[in-house]
Each structure stands twice: as structure tokens, then as C-alpha cells.
Amino acid sequence: MAKPLRELHDVELAALSAAGGRREFGELVRRHSPAVRGLLRRMGAQPALADDVAQDAFLLAFEKCAEFRGEGTFGAWIKRIAARIYLKRRSKDARYVAEVENDEVAPNVDSAGRMDLDEAMKGLTEPERLCVSLCHGAGLSHPEIAAAINLPLGTVKSHVKRGLDKLRARLQSEPVAHGSASHVG
Amino acid sequence: MSVDEFDPAIERLFARAPAFADSAQFEAGVAAKLNKSSRFRTVALSVAGLVGGLIAVREVLNVDFNIGSSSASASAGGGATQGLSMAGVDAAQAVQSLLDRLGLAGLDLGTMGGMQMFWATAGVLVALLAAGVVKLSQEI
């Protein structure tokens, strides 16, 4: 008897998808779409456009599923695909660059006064946000980021460092977030 | 990533996927786009197969006629053309009898010439072949 889809590993699902399995690919979409959508928003894409890019990334992944051999995780693979599609569109269409919200004065926090990563990311400049999310969200190396967004390597490193410093400051300035970080870290 | 940039807490925050209320809608959107691209591919393959098949049939016929003329045998060339016409007439009769059985006897194919009938039959065969290939490509 075949195992239920939810019990199959990503590599098995990808292999079945490569053979044309729509249901199996649907399971991969179910598992990984939140991470992909979240990454694109963190990179600075507006929600509707982020979802558009995420859907196109999954369509491309379905076409290229046979190329996924399980050397890394499927999640990392699809996030890199999505990030590259977004960068390509962003370089051609200004609509894909979201305006950075200046919410330093009144950041959105939950009832416990906690600021989450997405909220903290809003305090970064657009290049910092892009570099940090490409590095820590999509798993690209600094040279890969430099090549992808056409910036000098040193500039990319500076953006990542400054972005991380700002993130730490924003996240740790919240008492609950600080407690949470120490709990998980 | 340099060592001083590695921060387990930050890494963990990035690894945590946010929850979206409209996840089901998003997944349905991906499925719809997949179906759409599949339909487009089916149509494109059918059209390409049809056009390619017709061109192939035409080329085959041209080759036959050229062979007939280059062999300097007018009777052989004439025979080939005549054979083709006969095949067309046979096909017309077969199709006509099929139409009779389907109660579409009013459609008189007798007015079509042998050559026209041959082309029509070849077209139908090529279309059937293309449909078969498309169906096969979807199943594989």
C-alpha cells in the first residue's frame, strides 16, 4: 500500500513530481510555500507580487524537478529559484521594489510587546534588507549575492553586517523577544 | 558567511516560515497555473504535430513523384498518380459508408476528387496521430 503523501520525504515527492505527479508536487507546494512567500516579502517584494513570483518559482520547479537530486534540501532549492526570479524581475520592473516603511516611531508589535523578524526587517534599508535576506533566507554566499544584484563584494558584506547589527538591535530591544532569543539560542 | 556574522538566533528566525491565512488559495493558484500551462502545451503540441505531419506527408508525396519522373518512365509516374487517385476513391467510399451507417448519408463525399479525398484522409490520420502523441506525452 502506498504511503500517504504527508509521510513521504521531499526527495521522494520531488522524484514523483518529476514523473508528472501533480498531487505529489501539490504536497511540496503545501510544505514550502509559506517559507518561499515569506522570503520574498523579506526581500522587499510587495505581497501580491511576491505571491506571483512564488507561484512562478513553483511552476519552474515543477518543470525542473528532475534536476533536484536531494543534495541540499528542497526548501533551500526552491527558495534560491524564487530569489533569482525576483531579482530578475526587480531589475526590470520598479513595481517589484517595495517602499521601505519607516516605522521606527511606532513599530507593529503583538500584545506582548514582541517584534517579529518581519517587523524588524522593516527597519533596514532596501539594500540591507535584500542582502540580509538573500544571505540568511535564501542561503546565497556573499559572492553569489554580489553577482546576482550587481554590487561589489565589499558593499554586499557591509550591507549584510549593518543589516544584521540593526536586526539584533531591534529584536533585542524588545524585552520578550530578548527572552525568546535566549530561550531558543 | 563569516564566523562573527553567524548568529543562531537570527538563523532560527529566518528558518521559521511565517503562517499565511490564504495558503489554500495560494496552493490552488499554483495548481491552476500548472493546468493552464499543461493545456497550452497540449494545444501547441497538437498544432505542431499537425503542421509537421502535413509537411511530412507532402514531402513524401513529392519524393515519390520525383522518383517517378526521374526514372523516365511516364507510365510508372502515371501509375503512381493513378494509384493515389484510386486510394483516394477507396478512402472516400469507406468514409461514405461510415457516414451512411452514422445516418449522415446526406454528406456526399463523391463530389470530392481522389486527390482531395486523399489529402482529407491524410489530414485526419495526422491529426489522430498527433492526438495520440499528445496523450502519450501526458501519460508519461
Interface residues (C-beta under 8 A of the other chain):
Chain A: G20 R22 F25 G26 V29 R30 S33 P34 A35 R37 G38 R41 R42 D51 A54 Q55 D56 F58 L59 F62 D116 L117 D118 S133 C135 H136 G137 S141 H142 V160 K161 L164 L167 R168 L171 A181 V184 G185
Chain B: M1 E5 D7 P8 A9 I10 E11 R12 L13 F14 R16 A17 P18 A19 F20 S23 F26 E27 G29 V30 A31 K33 L34 S37 Q138 I140
